[in-house]
Amino acid sequence: MSRRDPMVRLRHMLNYARATVRITAGRSRADLDLDESFALAVTHAIGMIGEAASQVPPEVRAQRPGVPWRAIVGMRHRLIHGYEEISFDLLWRAAMESVPPLIAELERILSPEDPP
C-alpha cells in the first residue's frame, strides 16, 4: 500500500482519533487551560485527523457520507491557520463529542466486511 492509498489516510485518521481518546482519558476541559503540554497534544492530534482527512480524494469522501469531511478539515484549518484564536471549548467538544463517533465510523469503513 502506498502513502497515496486512501485507506492509509483513513488509518491515519483512526490512529490519531484513538490517540485523542487516550490523551483525554481522565482529563477535564479545565486541563486545557492549566496544562500547556496537554493542550498542545490535543490540538496536534485533532489537527492530524484533519490533515489526513484532507488527503483523502474527493471521490472516496463522496463514497463515505458518514464521515463529516468538511467539519474535520475545517477544524484542521482553524487549528493551523487560526492558532492564536483556538477555542479550547470547541477543541474539547470535538474531542469529547465528535471523535468517538468518528472512531466507530472509521472502524466500520476499515473493517474487512466493508467493500472499498
C-alpha distances in whole Angstrom, upper triangle without the diagonal:
4,7,8,6,9,8,7,11,13,12,13,16,17,17,19,21,22,23,25,27,27,29,31,32,36,36,38,38,41,39,37,40,41,38,37,34,33,33,31,28,28,28,25,23,24,24,20,20,21,19,16,17,19,15,14,16,19,18,16,19,21,20,20,24,24,22,25,23,26,27,24,24,27,28,25,28,31,29,28,31,34,33,37,38,35,37,36,38,35,32,34,34,30,29,32,32,28,26,27,26,23,22,23,21,18,18,20,17,14,16,16,19,18,16,14
4,5,5,9,9,8,10,13,12,13,16,17,17,19,21,22,23,25,27,27,28,31,33,36,36,38,38,40,38,36,39,40,37,35,33,32,32,29,27,28,27,24,22,23,22,19,19,20,17,14,16,17,13,13,14,18,18,16,18,21,20,20,24,24,22,24,22,24,26,23,22,26,26,23,25,29,28,26,29,32,31,35,36,34,35,35,37,34,31,33,33,30,29,32,32,28,26,27,27,23,22,24,23,19,20,21,18,16,19,19,22,20,19,16
4,5,8,9,6,8,11,11,10,13,15,15,16,19,20,20,22,25,25,26,28,30,34,33,35,35,37,35,33,36,37,34,32,29,29,29,26,24,24,24,20,19,20,19,15,15,16,13,11,13,14,10,11,13,16,17,15,17,20,20,19,23,23,20,22,19,22,23,20,19,22,23,20,22,25,24,22,25,28,27,31,32,30,32,32,33,31,28,30,30,27,26,29,29,26,23,25,25,21,21,23,21,18,19,21,18,16,19,20,22,21,20,16
4,6,9,7,8,11,12,12,14,16,17,18,20,22,22,24,26,27,28,30,32,35,35,36,36,38,36,34,37,38,36,34,31,31,30,27,26,26,25,22,20,21,19,16,16,16,13,11,12,12,8,9,9,13,14,12,14,17,17,17,21,22,19,21,18,20,22,19,18,21,22,20,21,25,24,22,24,28,28,31,32,30,32,32,34,31,28,30,31,27,27,30,29,26,24,25,25,21,21,23,21,18,20,21,17,16,19,20,22,20,18,15
4,5,5,7,9,10,11,13,15,16,17,19,20,22,23,25,26,27,29,31,35,35,36,36,38,37,34,38,39,36,35,32,31,31,29,26,26,25,23,21,21,20,17,16,16,15,11,12,13,10,8,9,13,13,11,13,16,15,15,19,20,18,20,17,20,22,19,18,22,23,21,23,26,25,24,27,29,30,33,34,31,33,33,34,31,29,30,30,26,26,29,28,25,23,24,23,20,19,21,18,15,17,18,14,13,16,16,18,16,15,11
4,5,5,6,9,10,11,12,14,15,16,18,20,21,23,24,26,27,29,33,32,34,33,36,34,32,35,37,35,33,31,30,29,27,25,24,23,21,19,19,18,15,13,14,13,9,9,10,8,5,7,10,10,7,9,13,12,12,15,16,14,16,14,17,18,16,15,19,20,18,20,23,23,22,25,27,28,31,31,29,30,30,31,28,26,27,27,23,23,26,25,21,19,21,20,16,16,18,15,12,14,15,11,11,14,15,17,14,13,10
4,5,5,6,9,10,10,12,14,15,16,18,20,21,22,24,26,27,31,31,32,32,35,34,32,35,37,34,33,30,29,29,27,24,24,23,21,19,19,19,15,14,15,14,10,11,13,11,8,11,13,13,9,11,14,13,12,15,16,14,17,15,18,20,17,17,21,21,20,22,25,24,24,27,29,29,33,32,30,31,30,31,28,26,27,27,23,23,25,24,21,18,19,18,15,14,15,13,10,11,12,9,7,11,12,14,12,11,9
4,5,5,6,9,10,10,12,14,15,16,18,20,21,22,24,26,30,30,31,31,34,32,30,33,35,32,30,28,27,27,25,22,22,22,19,17,17,17,13,12,14,13,9,11,13,10,9,12,15,15,12,14,17,16,15,18,18,16,18,16,19,20,17,17,21,21,18,21,24,23,22,25,27,27,31,31,28,30,29,30,27,25,26,26,23,22,24,24,21,18,20,19,16,15,17,15,12,13,15,12,10,13,14,17,15,15,12
4,5,5,6,9,10,11,12,14,15,16,19,20,21,23,24,28,28,29,29,31,30,28,31,32,30,28,26,25,24,22,20,19,19,16,14,14,14,10,9,10,9,5,7,9,7,6,10,13,14,11,11,15,15,13,16,16,13,15,13,16,17,13,13,17,17,15,17,20,19,19,22,24,24,28,28,25,26,26,27,24,22,23,23,20,19,22,22,18,16,18,18,14,14,16,14,11,13,15,12,11,15,16,19,16,16,13
4,5,5,6,9,10,10,12,14,15,17,18,20,21,23,26,26,28,27,31,29,27,30,32,30,28,26,25,24,23,20,19,19,17,14,14,14,11,9,11,11,7,7,10,9,8,11,13,14,10,10,14,13,11,14,13,11,13,11,15,16,13,13,17,17,15,18,21,20,20,23,25,25,28,28,25,26,25,26,23,21,22,22,18,18,20,19,16,14,15,14,11,10,12,10,7,9,11,8,8,11,14,16,13,14,12
4,5,5,6,9,10,10,12,14,15,16,18,20,21,25,25,27,27,30,28,27,30,31,29,28,25,23,23,22,19,18,19,17,14,14,15,12,10,13,12,9,10,13,12,11,14,17,17,14,14,18,16,14,17,16,13,16,15,18,18,15,16,19,19,17,20,23,21,21,25,26,26,29,29,26,27,26,27,24,22,22,22,19,18,20,20,17,14,15,15,12,10,12,12,8,9,12,10,8,11,13,16,14,15,13
4,5,5,6,8,10,10,12,14,15,16,18,20,24,24,25,25,28,26,24,27,29,26,24,22,21,21,19,16,15,16,13,11,11,12,8,7,10,9,6,9,11,10,11,14,17,18,15,15,19,18,16,18,17,14,16,14,17,17,13,14,17,16,14,18,20,18,18,21,23,22,26,26,23,24,23,25,22,19,21,21,17,16,19,19,16,13,15,16,12,11,14,14,10,12,15,13,11,15,17,20,18,19,17
4,6,5,6,9,10,11,13,14,15,17,18,22,22,23,23,26,24,22,26,27,25,23,21,20,19,18,15,14,14,12,9,9,10,7,5,8,8,6,7,10,10,10,14,16,17,14,13,17,16,14,16,14,11,12,11,14,14,10,11,15,13,12,16,17,16,17,20,21,21,24,24,21,22,21,22,19,16,18,18,14,13,16,16,13,10,12,13,9,8,12,11,8,10,13,12,11,14,17,19,17,18,16
4,6,5,6,8,10,11,12,14,15,17,20,21,22,22,26,24,22,26,27,25,24,22,20,20,19,16,15,16,14,11,11,13,10,8,11,12,10,10,14,14,13,17,18,19,16,15,18,17,14,16,14,12,14,14,17,16,13,15,18,16,15,19,20,19,20,23,24,23,27,26,23,23,22,23,20,18,18,18,15,13,15,15,13,9,10,11,8,6,9,9,6,7,11,10,9,12,15,17,16,18,16
4,5,5,6,9,10,11,12,14,15,19,20,22,22,25,23,21,25,26,23,22,20,18,18,17,14,13,15,13,9,11,12,10,8,12,13,10,12,15,15,15,19,21,22,19,18,22,21,18,20,18,15,17,17,19,18,15,16,19,17,16,20,21,19,20,23,24,23,26,26,23,23,22,23,21,18,18,19,16,14,16,17,15,11,12,14,11,9,12,13,10,10,14,14,12,14,17,20,19,20,19
4,5,5,6,9,10,10,12,14,18,17,19,19,22,20,18,22,23,20,19,17,15,15,14,11,10,11,9,5,7,9,7,6,10,10,9,11,14,14,15,19,21,23,19,18,22,22,19,20,18,15,16,15,17,16,12,14,16,14,13,16,17,15,16,20,21,19,23,22,19,20,18,20,18,14,15,16,13,11,14,15,13,10,11,13,11,9,13,14,11,13,16,16,15,17,20,23,21,23,21
4,5,5,7,9,10,11,12,16,16,17,17,21,19,18,21,23,20,20,18,15,15,15,12,10,12,11,7,7,10,9,7,10,12,11,11,15,16,16,19,21,22,19,18,21,20,17,18,16,13,14,14,16,14,11,14,16,13,13,17,17,16,17,21,21,20,23,22,19,19,17,18,16,13,13,14,11,8,11,12,10,6,8,10,8,6,10,11,9,11,14,14,14,16,20,21,20,22,21
4,5,5,6,9,10,11,14,15,17,18,21,19,18,22,23,20,21,18,15,16,16,13,11,14,13,9,10,13,12,10,14,15,14,15,18,19,19,22,24,25,22,20,24,23,19,21,18,16,17,17,20,18,15,17,20,17,17,20,21,19,20,24,24,23,26,25,22,21,19,20,18,15,15,16,13,10,12,13,12,8,8,11,10,7,10,12,11,11,14,15,14,16,19,21,20,23,22
4,5,5,6,8,10,13,14,16,17,19,17,16,20,20,17,17,15,12,14,13,9,9,11,10,7,9,12,10,10,14,15,14,16,19,19,20,24,25,27,24,22,26,25,22,23,21,18,19,19,21,19,16,18,20,17,16,20,20,17,19,22,23,21,24,23,20,20,18,19,18,15,14,16,13,10,12,15,14,10,11,14,13,11,14,16,14,14,18,18,17,19,22,24,24,26,25
4,5,5,6,8,12,11,13,13,16,14,13,17,18,16,16,13,11,11,11,8,6,9,9,6,7,10,10,9,13,14,14,15,18,20,20,24,25,27,24,22,25,25,22,22,20,17,17,18,19,17,14,16,18,14,14,18,17,15,17,20,20,18,21,21,17,17,14,15,14,11,10,12,10,7,9,12,11,8,9,13,11,10,14,15,14,15,18,19,19,21,24,26,25,27,26
4,6,5,6,10,10,12,13,16,15,14,18,19,17,18,16,12,13,14,11,9,12,13,10,10,14,14,12,15,18,17,18,21,22,22,26,27,29,25,24,26,26,22,23,20,18,18,19,21,18,16,19,20,17,17,21,20,18,21,24,23,22,24,23,19,19,16,16,16,13,11,12,11,7,8,11,11,8,8,11,11,9,12,15,14,14,18,19,19,20,24,25,24,27,26
4,6,5,9,10,13,15,17,15,15,19,18,16,17,14,12,14,14,11,10,14,13,11,12,16,15,14,18,19,19,20,23,24,24,28,30,31,28,26,29,29,25,26,23,21,22,22,24,22,19,21,23,20,19,23,23,20,22,26,25,23,25,25,21,21,18,19,18,15,14,15,14,10,11,14,15,11,11,15,15,12,15,18,17,16,20,21,20,21,25,27,26,29,28
4,6,8,8,11,12,14,11,11,15,15,12,13,11,8,10,11,8,7,11,11,9,11,14,14,14,17,19,19,20,23,24,25,29,30,32,29,27,30,30,27,27,25,22,22,23,24,21,19,21,22,18,18,21,21,18,20,23,23,20,22,22,18,18,15,16,17,13,12,14,13,10,11,15,15,12,13,17,16,15,18,20,19,19,23,24,23,24,28,30,29,31,30
4,6,5,8,9,11,9,10,13,14,12,13,12,8,10,12,9,8,11,13,11,11,15,16,15,18,20,20,21,24,25,26,30,31,33,30,27,30,30,27,27,24,22,21,22,24,20,18,21,21,18,18,21,20,17,20,23,22,20,22,21,17,16,13,14,14,11,9,11,11,8,8,12,13,11,12,15,15,15,17,20,19,20,23,24,24,25,29,30,29,32,31
4,5,8,11,13,11,13,16,16,14,16,15,11,13,15,13,11,15,16,14,15,18,19,18,21,23,23,23,26,28,28,32,33,34,31,29,32,32,28,28,25,23,23,25,26,23,21,24,25,21,22,25,24,21,24,27,26,24,26,25,21,20,16,17,17,15,12,14,14,10,10,13,15,13,12,16,17,15,17,20,20,20,23,25,24,25,29,30,29,32,32
4,7,10,12,10,13,15,15,14,16,15,12,14,17,15,13,17,19,17,18,21,22,21,24,26,26,27,30,31,32,35,36,38,35,33,36,35,32,31,28,26,26,28,29,26,24,27,27,23,24,27,26,23,26,29,28,25,27,26,22,21,17,17,18,16,13,15,16,13,12,15,17,16,15,19,20,18,20,23,24,23,26,28,28,29,32,33,33,36,36
4,7,8,6,9,12,11,10,13,13,9,11,14,13,11,14,16,15,16,19,20,20,22,25,25,26,28,30,31,35,35,37,35,32,35,35,31,31,28,26,25,27,28,24,22,25,25,21,22,25,23,20,23,26,24,22,23,22,19,17,13,14,16,13,10,13,14,11,11,14,17,15,15,19,20,19,21,24,24,24,27,29,29,30,34,35,34,37,36
4,5,5,8,10,10,11,13,14,11,11,15,14,12,15,17,16,16,19,21,21,23,25,26,26,29,31,32,35,35,38,35,32,35,35,32,31,28,26,25,26,27,23,22,25,24,20,22,24,22,20,23,25,23,21,22,20,17,15,11,11,13,12,9,11,13,11,10,13,16,16,16,19,20,20,22,25,25,26,28,30,30,32,35,36,35,38,37
4,5,6,8,9,10,12,14,11,10,13,14,11,13,16,16,15,18,20,20,21,24,25,25,27,30,30,34,34,36,34,31,34,34,31,30,27,25,23,25,25,21,20,22,21,18,19,22,19,17,20,22,20,18,19,17,14,11,8,7,10,9,6,9,11,10,10,13,15,15,16,19,20,21,23,25,25,26,29,30,31,32,36,37,35,38,37
4,5,5,6,9,11,13,11,10,14,15,13,15,18,18,18,20,22,23,24,26,28,28,30,32,33,37,37,40,37,34,37,38,34,33,31,28,27,28,28,24,23,25,24,20,22,24,21,19,22,24,21,19,19,17,15,12,9,9,13,12,10,12,15,14,13,16,19,19,20,23,24,24,26,28,29,30,32,34,34,36,39,41,39,42,41
4,5,5,6,8,10,7,8,11,12,11,13,16,16,16,19,21,21,23,25,26,27,29,31,32,36,36,39,37,34,37,38,34,33,31,28,27,28,28,24,23,25,24,20,21,23,21,18,21,23,21,18,18,18,15,14,10,11,14,12,10,13,15,13,14,17,19,18,19,23,23,23,26,28,28,29,32,33,33,34,38,39,38,41,40
4,6,6,7,9,6,5,9,10,8,10,13,14,14,15,18,19,20,22,24,24,26,28,30,33,33,36,34,31,34,35,32,31,29,26,25,25,25,21,20,22,21,17,18,20,17,14,17,19,17,14,15,14,11,10,7,9,11,9,8,12,13,12,13,16,17,17,19,22,22,22,25,27,26,28,31,31,31,34,37,38,37,39,38
4,6,7,10,9,7,11,13,12,12,16,17,17,18,21,22,23,24,27,27,28,31,33,36,36,39,37,34,37,38,35,34,32,29,27,28,27,24,23,24,23,19,20,21,18,16,19,20,17,15,14,13,11,11,8,10,13,12,11,14,16,15,16,19,20,20,22,25,25,26,29,30,30,31,34,35,35,37,41,42,40,43,41
4,6,9,9,8,11,13,13,14,17,18,19,20,23,24,25,26,28,30,31,33,35,38,39,42,40,37,40,41,38,37,35,32,30,31,30,27,26,27,26,22,23,24,21,19,21,23,21,18,17,17,15,14,11,14,16,15,14,17,19,17,18,21,23,22,24,27,27,27,30,32,32,33,36,36,36,38,42,43,42,44,43
4,6,5,6,9,10,11,12,14,16,17,18,20,22,23,24,26,27,29,31,33,36,37,40,38,35,38,39,36,36,33,30,29,29,29,26,24,26,25,21,21,23,21,18,20,22,20,17,17,17,15,15,12,15,17,14,14,17,18,16,18,21,22,21,23,26,26,25,29,30,30,31,34,35,34,36,40,41,40,42,41
4,5,5,6,9,10,10,12,14,15,16,18,20,21,22,24,26,27,29,31,34,35,38,36,34,37,38,35,35,33,30,28,28,28,25,23,24,23,20,19,21,18,15,17,19,17,14,14,15,13,14,12,15,16,14,14,18,18,16,19,22,22,21,23,26,26,25,29,30,29,31,34,34,34,36,39,41,40,42,40
4,5,5,6,9,10,10,12,14,15,16,18,20,20,22,24,25,27,29,33,34,37,35,33,36,37,34,34,32,29,28,27,28,25,22,23,23,20,19,21,19,16,17,20,19,15,16,17,15,16,13,17,18,15,15,18,18,16,18,22,22,20,22,25,24,24,27,29,27,28,32,32,31,34,37,39,37,39,38
4,5,5,6,8,10,11,12,14,15,17,19,20,21,23,24,26,28,31,33,35,33,31,34,35,31,31,29,26,25,25,26,23,20,22,22,18,18,20,18,15,17,20,19,15,17,17,14,14,11,14,15,12,11,15,15,13,15,18,19,17,19,22,21,21,24,26,25,26,29,30,29,31,34,36,35,37,36
4,5,5,6,8,10,11,12,14,16,17,18,20,21,22,25,26,30,31,34,32,29,32,33,30,30,28,25,23,23,23,20,18,19,19,15,15,17,15,12,14,17,15,12,13,13,10,11,8,11,12,9,10,13,13,11,14,17,17,16,19,21,21,21,24,25,24,26,29,29,29,32,35,37,35,37,35
4,6,5,6,9,10,10,12,14,15,16,18,20,21,22,25,28,29,32,30,28,31,33,30,30,28,25,23,23,23,20,18,18,18,15,14,16,14,11,12,15,14,11,13,14,11,13,11,14,14,11,12,16,15,13,16,19,18,17,20,22,21,21,25,26,24,26,29,29,28,31,34,36,34,36,34
4,5,5,6,9,10,11,12,14,15,16,18,20,21,23,27,28,31,29,27,30,31,28,28,26,23,22,22,22,20,17,18,19,15,14,17,16,12,13,17,17,14,16,17,13,15,12,15,15,11,12,15,14,12,15,18,17,15,17,20,19,18,22,23,21,23,26,26,25,28,31,33,32,33,32
4,5,5,6,8,10,11,13,14,16,17,18,20,22,25,27,29,27,25,28,29,25,25,23,20,19,19,20,17,14,16,16,13,12,15,14,11,13,16,16,13,15,15,12,12,10,12,12,8,8,11,10,8,11,14,13,11,14,17,16,16,19,20,19,21,24,24,24,26,30,31,30,32,30
4,6,5,6,9,10,11,12,14,15,16,19,21,24,25,28,26,23,27,28,25,25,23,20,18,18,18,15,13,13,14,10,9,12,10,7,9,12,12,9,12,12,9,10,9,12,11,7,9,12,10,9,13,15,14,13,16,18,17,17,21,21,20,22,25,25,25,28,31,33,31,32,30
4,6,5,6,9,10,10,12,14,15,17,19,22,24,27,24,23,26,27,24,25,23,20,19,18,18,16,13,13,14,11,9,12,12,8,9,13,13,11,14,15,12,14,13,16,14,11,13,15,13,12,15,17,16,14,17,19,17,17,21,21,19,21,24,24,23,26,29,31,29,31,29
4,5,5,6,9,10,11,12,14,16,17,21,23,25,22,21,24,25,22,22,21,17,17,16,17,15,12,13,14,11,10,13,14,11,12,16,16,14,17,17,14,15,14,16,14,11,12,14,11,9,13,15,13,11,13,16,14,13,17,18,16,18,21,20,20,23,26,28,26,28,26
4,5,5,7,9,10,11,13,15,16,19,20,23,21,18,22,23,20,20,18,15,14,13,14,12,8,10,11,8,7,11,11,8,10,14,14,13,16,16,12,13,12,14,11,8,10,11,8,8,11,12,10,9,12,14,12,12,16,16,15,17,20,19,20,22,26,27,25,27,25
4,5,5,6,9,10,11,13,15,18,19,22,20,18,21,23,20,21,20,16,15,13,13,12,9,8,10,7,5,8,9,6,7,11,12,11,14,14,12,13,13,15,13,10,13,14,11,11,15,16,13,12,16,17,14,15,19,18,17,19,22,21,21,24,27,29,27,28,25
4,5,5,6,8,10,11,13,16,18,21,19,17,21,22,19,20,19,15,15,13,14,13,10,10,12,10,7,11,12,10,10,14,15,14,18,18,15,17,17,19,16,13,15,17,13,13,16,17,15,12,16,17,14,14,18,17,15,17,20,19,18,22,24,27,24,25,23
4,6,5,6,9,10,11,15,16,19,16,14,18,19,16,17,15,12,12,10,12,11,7,8,11,9,8,11,13,11,12,15,17,16,20,19,16,17,17,18,15,13,15,15,11,11,14,15,12,9,13,13,10,11,14,14,11,14,17,15,15,19,22,24,21,22,20
4,5,5,6,9,10,13,14,17,15,13,16,18,15,16,15,12,11,8,9,9,5,5,8,7,5,8,10,10,10,13,14,14,18,18,15,16,17,18,15,13,15,15,12,13,16,16,12,11,15,15,12,13,17,15,14,17,19,17,18,21,24,25,23,23,21
4,5,5,7,9,12,14,17,15,14,17,19,17,18,18,14,14,11,12,12,9,7,10,10,6,9,12,11,10,13,15,15,19,19,17,19,19,21,18,16,18,19,15,16,19,19,16,15,18,18,15,16,19,18,15,18,20,18,18,22,24,26,24,24,21
4,5,5,7,11,13,15,13,12,16,17,15,16,16,13,13,11,13,13,10,9,12,12,10,12,15,14,14,16,19,19,22,22,20,22,22,23,20,18,20,20,16,16,20,19,16,14,17,17,13,14,17,15,12,15,17,15,15,19,21,23,20,20,18
4,5,5,9,10,13,11,9,12,14,12,13,13,10,10,7,9,10,7,6,10,11,9,12,14,14,14,16,18,19,23,22,20,21,21,22,19,17,19,19,15,16,19,18,14,13,16,15,12,13,16,13,11,15,16,14,14,18,20,22,19,19,16
4,6,8,9,12,11,10,13,15,14,15,16,12,12,8,9,11,8,6,9,11,9,10,13,14,13,15,17,18,22,22,20,21,22,23,20,18,21,21,17,18,21,21,17,16,19,19,15,17,19,17,15,18,20,17,18,21,23,25,22,21,18
4,6,9,12,10,10,13,15,14,16,17,14,14,11,12,14,12,10,13,14,12,13,17,17,16,17,20,21,25,25,23,25,25,27,23,21,24,24,20,21,24,23,20,18,21,20,17,18,20,18,15,18,19,16,16,20,22,24,21,20,17
4,7,8,7,7,10,11,11,13,14,11,12,9,12,14,12,10,14,16,14,15,19,19,18,20,23,24,27,27,25,26,27,27,24,22,25,24,20,21,24,23,19,18,20,19,15,16,18,15,13,16,17,13,14,17,19,20,17,16,13
4,6,5,6,9,10,11,13,15,13,14,11,13,16,14,13,16,18,17,17,21,22,21,22,25,26,29,29,27,29,30,30,27,25,28,27,23,24,27,25,22,21,23,21,18,19,21,18,16,19,19,15,16,19,21,22,18,17,13
4,5,5,6,9,10,11,14,12,13,10,11,14,14,12,15,18,17,17,20,22,21,22,25,26,30,29,27,28,30,30,26,25,28,26,23,25,27,25,21,21,23,21,18,20,21,18,16,20,19,16,18,21,22,22,19,17,14
4,5,5,7,9,11,14,13,14,12,14,17,17,16,18,21,20,21,24,25,25,26,28,30,33,32,31,32,33,33,29,28,30,29,25,27,29,27,23,23,24,22,19,21,21,18,17,19,18,15,17,19,20,20,17,15,12
4,5,5,7,9,12,11,13,11,13,16,15,15,18,20,19,20,23,24,24,26,28,29,33,32,30,30,31,31,27,26,28,27,23,24,26,24,21,20,21,19,16,17,18,14,13,16,15,11,13,16,17,17,13,12,9
4,5,5,7,9,8,9,7,10,13,12,12,15,17,16,18,20,21,22,23,25,26,30,29,26,27,28,28,24,23,25,23,20,21,23,21,17,17,19,17,14,16,16,13,12,15,15,11,14,17,18,19,15,14,12
4,5,6,10,9,11,9,11,14,14,14,17,19,19,20,23,24,25,26,27,29,32,31,29,29,30,30,26,26,28,25,22,24,26,23,19,20,21,18,16,18,18,14,14,18,16,13,16,18,20,19,15,14,12
4,6,9,10,12,11,14,17,16,17,19,21,21,23,25,26,27,28,30,31,35,33,31,31,32,31,28,27,29,27,23,25,26,23,20,20,21,18,16,17,17,13,13,15,13,10,13,15,16,16,12,11,9
4,5,6,9,9,12,14,13,15,17,19,19,21,23,24,25,27,28,29,32,31,28,28,29,28,24,24,25,23,20,21,22,20,16,16,17,14,12,14,13,9,10,12,11,8,11,14,15,15,11,11,10
4,5,7,8,11,12,13,14,16,18,19,20,22,23,25,26,27,28,31,30,27,27,27,26,23,23,24,21,19,20,21,18,15,16,17,13,12,14,14,10,12,14,13,11,14,16,19,18,14,15,14
4,6,9,12,12,12,15,16,17,18,21,22,23,25,26,27,28,31,29,26,25,25,24,21,21,21,19,16,18,18,15,12,13,13,10,9,11,10,7,9,12,10,9,13,15,17,16,13,15,14
4,6,9,9,9,11,13,14,15,17,18,19,21,23,23,24,27,26,23,23,23,22,19,18,19,17,14,15,16,14,10,11,12,9,7,10,10,7,8,11,11,10,13,15,18,18,15,16,15
4,6,6,6,9,10,11,13,14,16,17,19,20,20,22,25,23,20,20,20,19,16,16,17,15,12,14,15,13,9,11,13,10,8,12,13,10,11,15,15,14,16,19,22,22,18,20,18
4,6,5,6,8,10,11,12,14,16,17,18,19,20,24,22,20,20,21,21,17,17,19,17,14,16,18,16,12,13,15,13,10,13,15,12,12,16,16,14,16,19,22,22,19,19,17
4,6,5,6,8,10,10,12,14,15,16,17,19,22,20,18,18,20,19,16,16,18,17,14,16,18,16,13,14,17,16,13,16,18,15,16,19,20,18,20,23,26,26,23,23,21
4,6,5,6,9,10,10,12,14,15,15,17,20,18,15,15,16,16,12,12,15,13,10,13,15,13,10,12,15,14,12,15,17,15,15,19,19,18,20,23,26,27,24,25,23
4,5,5,6,9,10,11,13,14,15,16,19,18,15,15,16,16,12,12,14,13,9,11,14,13,9,10,13,13,10,13,15,13,13,17,18,17,18,21,24,25,22,23,21
4,5,5,6,9,10,11,12,13,15,18,17,15,16,17,18,14,14,17,16,12,14,17,16,13,13,17,16,13,16,18,16,15,19,20,18,20,23,26,27,24,24,22
4,5,5,6,9,10,10,11,13,16,14,13,14,16,16,12,12,16,15,12,15,17,16,13,14,18,18,15,18,20,19,18,22,23,21,23,26,29,30,27,27,25
4,5,5,6,9,10,10,11,14,12,10,11,12,13,9,9,12,12,9,11,14,14,11,12,16,16,14,16,19,18,18,21,23,22,23,26,29,30,27,28,26
4,5,5,6,8,9,10,14,13,11,13,14,15,12,11,14,14,11,13,16,16,14,13,17,18,15,17,20,19,18,21,23,21,22,26,29,30,27,28,25
4,5,5,6,7,9,12,12,11,13,15,17,13,13,16,17,14,16,19,19,16,17,21,21,18,21,23,22,21,24,26,24,25,29,32,33,30,30,28
4,6,6,5,7,10,8,7,9,12,13,10,10,14,14,12,15,18,18,16,17,20,21,19,21,24,23,23,26,27,26,27,31,34,35,32,33,30
4,6,6,5,9,8,6,9,10,13,10,9,13,14,12,13,17,17,16,16,19,21,18,20,23,23,22,25,27,26,27,30,33,34,32,33,30
4,6,5,9,10,9,12,14,16,14,13,16,18,15,16,20,21,19,18,22,23,21,22,26,25,23,26,29,27,27,31,34,35,33,33,31
4,6,8,9,10,13,15,18,15,15,18,19,17,19,22,23,21,21,25,26,23,25,28,27,26,29,31,30,30,34,37,38,35,36,33
4,6,6,6,10,12,15,13,13,16,17,16,18,21,22,20,21,24,25,23,25,29,28,27,30,32,31,32,35,38,39,36,37,35
4,5,5,9,11,14,13,12,15,17,16,17,20,21,20,20,24,25,23,25,28,28,27,30,32,31,32,35,38,39,37,38,35
4,6,9,11,14,14,13,16,18,18,19,22,23,23,23,26,28,26,28,31,31,30,33,35,35,35,38,41,43,40,41,39
4,6,9,11,11,11,14,16,16,18,20,21,20,21,25,26,25,27,30,30,29,32,34,33,34,37,41,42,39,40,38
4,6,9,8,8,11,13,12,14,16,17,17,18,21,23,21,23,26,26,26,29,31,30,31,34,37,39,36,38,35
4,5,5,6,9,10,11,12,14,15,15,17,20,21,21,23,25,26,26,28,30,30,31,34,37,38,36,38,36
4,5,5,6,8,10,10,12,14,14,15,18,20,20,21,24,25,25,27,29,29,30,33,36,37,35,37,36
4,5,5,6,9,10,11,12,13,15,17,19,19,21,23,24,24,27,29,29,30,33,36,37,35,37,36
4,5,5,6,9,10,10,11,12,15,16,16,19,21,21,22,24,26,26,28,30,34,34,32,34,32
4,5,5,6,9,10,10,11,14,15,15,17,19,20,20,22,24,25,26,28,32,33,30,32,31
4,5,5,6,8,10,10,12,15,15,16,19,20,20,22,24,25,26,28,32,33,31,33,32
4,5,5,6,7,9,11,13,13,15,17,18,19,21,23,24,25,27,31,31,29,31,31
4,6,5,5,6,9,10,10,12,15,15,16,18,20,20,22,24,28,28,26,28,27
4,6,6,5,8,10,10,11,14,15,15,17,19,20,21,23,27,28,26,28,27
4,6,6,7,10,11,12,14,15,16,18,20,21,22,24,27,28,26,29,29
4,6,7,8,9,11,12,14,15,17,18,20,21,23,26,26,25,27,27
4,6,6,6,9,10,11,12,14,16,17,18,20,24,24,22,24,24
4,6,5,6,9,10,10,12,14,15,16,18,22,22,21,23,22
4,5,5,7,9,10,11,13,14,15,17,20,21,19,22,22
4,5,5,6,9,10,11,12,14,15,19,19,17,20,20
4,5,5,6,8,10,10,12,14,18,18,16,18,18
4,5,5,6,8,10,10,12,16,17,15,18,18
4,6,5,6,9,10,11,14,14,13,16,17
4,5,5,6,9,10,13,13,11,14,14
4,5,5,6,8,12,13,11,13,12
4,5,5,6,10,11,10,13,13
4,6,5,9,8,7,10,11
4,6,8,9,6,8,8
4,6,8,7,9,9
4,5,6,9,10
4,6,7,9
4,6,9
4,7
4
